[in-house]
Amino acid sequence: MNKGIIGIIITAVGTLMLAQDYLQHSMASYLFNWLGIPEWSAGNQGFYWPVIASVLIIIAGLVGVVRHYESRYPRVLAGSLLGIFAFCYSFPYVTKEIVSIFSF
């Protein structure tokens, strides 16, 4: 498989883990709860592990994307970051509308 495609998939997974739904919970926090891992490093404060894990996954994916596509597309990093921010901003609104459509 192409290294650029792997970077795009890793970035997409990290972005999906970081984006919050309409209840202000991220998929990473649901995953941490499901696995039984505490979300916070010190009780109800400290480091929030789901965000740290998501950001590290996004950075790893972006490194792969930029290394592979930067020679052909010099502004690939700016476009990728803009897409990540747009997705994370619009995802709560989209999930709220989907739930309102399917709740009878």
N, C-alpha and C positions, 0 to 999 in steps of 0.2 A: 504494500500500500504506500502511496505517496506521503512523504513526510509533511508536506503542507496540509494535506487532508487530515492527517492525524492531529496536527496543531489546531486546525479549525474545529475538529470534534472535541478536543480537550478544552478549548476556549468556550465552546457552546455548553459543555457539561458544567464548567465552572460558573458560567453566566446563569444557567438555570438553577444552580445551587444557591447563587447569591440573590437572585430576584425574589422579592417578597410577594406573597399573594394578597388578596384583599383583606385578610385577617392579620396582616403584618407579620407573617411567619414565612421564613425562607424554607426551601426544600432541604437545605443543609440542616436546619434546626429540626425538621421532621425526621431526617435521617439519623441525626445524633440521638434524638429521643427514642427512635425505634431500636437503635443499637444499644441503648442503655448508657450512653456516654454523657456525662454532664456537659451542659452547654457553656457554663461559666467556669473559670479556673479556680475561683475562690468563693464558693457558695453562690450568691446572687450578684457578684461583682467581679471585677478583674477582667481577664481576657475573654472575649466571646469567640470560642473555638470554631463555630460554623463559618463565621465571616473570615477568619484567618485562613481556614482550609480552602474556602472558595476563592479567595484572592490569590493564594499560592497556586491553585490549579489554573486560574486565569492567566497568571504571569507565565507559568510553564507553557501553556498553549500559545500565548502571544509570542514568546521567544521562538517557538517552532514556526509560527506563521510568518513572522518578520524575517527570520533567516532564510526561509524558502522563497517568499514572494517579493522581498524588497528589491531585488535586481530588476524585476519586471514592473512592479508597482511601488514607486518610491514612497507614496503616502499611505501604505497599507496599515501602518500603526495608527495613524490618526483616524482613518476610516474604521478600523476595528474598535478603537476606544469609543468613538462616536456611536457605533452600533451597540456596544455593550451598555453605554449610558442610556441610550434611547430605549433599549429593551427593558432595562431595570426600572426605568421611569414609567413605561406604559404597561408593564405586566400586571400591577395591581388593578388597574382600570379594566383591563381585558378580562381578568379572572372574575371580577365583580359582575361584569356584564354577562359572562357565560353562566355564572351561577343564577343570576336573575332570570335569564332566558329559560334555563332548565328546571327551575323550581316552580312548581305549579301551585 
